[in-house]
Amino acid sequence: MSDHVPQKKSSSNFAGTFLTVANSIFVLLAVGWCSLIGMLPLVAVIGFVHDLTAYPLLLAAFALSAPGIAAMFAVFRDQPTLFSRNAAIRAKVYQDHAADPDFPPDWIAAPYVNPNHDASVIRPYFRAYAKVFVRSLAMGVTFGVLAFCALYNMQIFSRLSFGLYVTPTLAVCVVLLAEAFLISLLLVVEYPKAKYMATLRNALMLSVKRFYMIVISGIVLVAFGYAIVTWGPILFLLLGTGVVGYMLWSSVRWQADVLFTMMANESKDKRIIDMYDAEGRGGNFFTAQSDWKQ
C-alpha cells in the first residue's frame, strides 16, 4: 500500500498545478476581453486611425479608456489565482481577519475580487469599473492634457533650428507622463479617499522611482504594438491584452511599492503591515497620510 502513496500524492500535485495554470490562463484571457470593452475608445482609435499627426485623438481615447485600465489593475490587485505574491499575501490577510468589522480601513480599497473565488473576473471587473470611473477618468483627462501640451510643443520646436536641443527633453517628459498616468490609476484603485492633487503629485514622483521599469514597460508595449501591426490586431488583442496588462501592472506596482510600504508602516496597524508585507522595509516619501484618508 505504501508504494502507491507517492504516486497518489504526485497525481494530486499535478492536478492542483494544472488547475492553477488553467485558471491563470483563463483569468488573463478574460481580463483582456473585459479590458477591450472597458477601453473601447482606445481600441476604436487604434483600429481606424493610423496617422501619428492625429495624436490629440489618441490622447483623448486614452483619457476615456482610463477607467478600463484602472478596472484591469483592480482585478490584478486581488485576483488570487495569478502567480502574484502581493495578491496571495493580501488574500490570506483578508481571510485571517474576515471577522474584523474595521478591516480593511476605509482609506484602503476593499477587495475587488472575492479571495475565495479563484477564477472570478467579469463581475469584479465591471464592479471595479463603476467604482473607479470618476476618479480614473479625472486622471486620464489630466495626463491627456499634459501629454498634449508636451507633444504639441515637440511639434513646434521640431521646426525650429534649436529644436534639436529641446525635443529630446520633451520626449522624455512624454515617457514619464505615460508611466505616471499608469501609476495614478494604480493609486486610484488602492486609495479610494485620496485627494486629487495627492494622487497626481505622487504619481509623478513615483514615475522616476525605479525608473528602469519604464524601459521594461516600453519594451512590452513596443513588442505588443509590433505584433498587432505585423500579424493582425484581432488575434493579438484577444490573446495578448491580458498578458500585457498584467506585465504593466506588475511594473507600476513595483514602482508604487515605495509608497505602499511607507503608508502601511505609518498606519502602525499590524494587519495592514502584513497585508503589504511591509515589516522591516521602509523609506521616506513626500506625502501625508491625511491626503489619502480624507
PyMOL commands that set and color helices and strands:
alter all, ss='L'
color gray80, all
select helices_A, chain A and resi 2-38+40-48+52-78+85-96+122-157+163-190+196-206+212-231+233-267+270-275+290-293
alter helices_A, ss='H'
color red, helices_A
deselect
rebuild
show_as cartoon
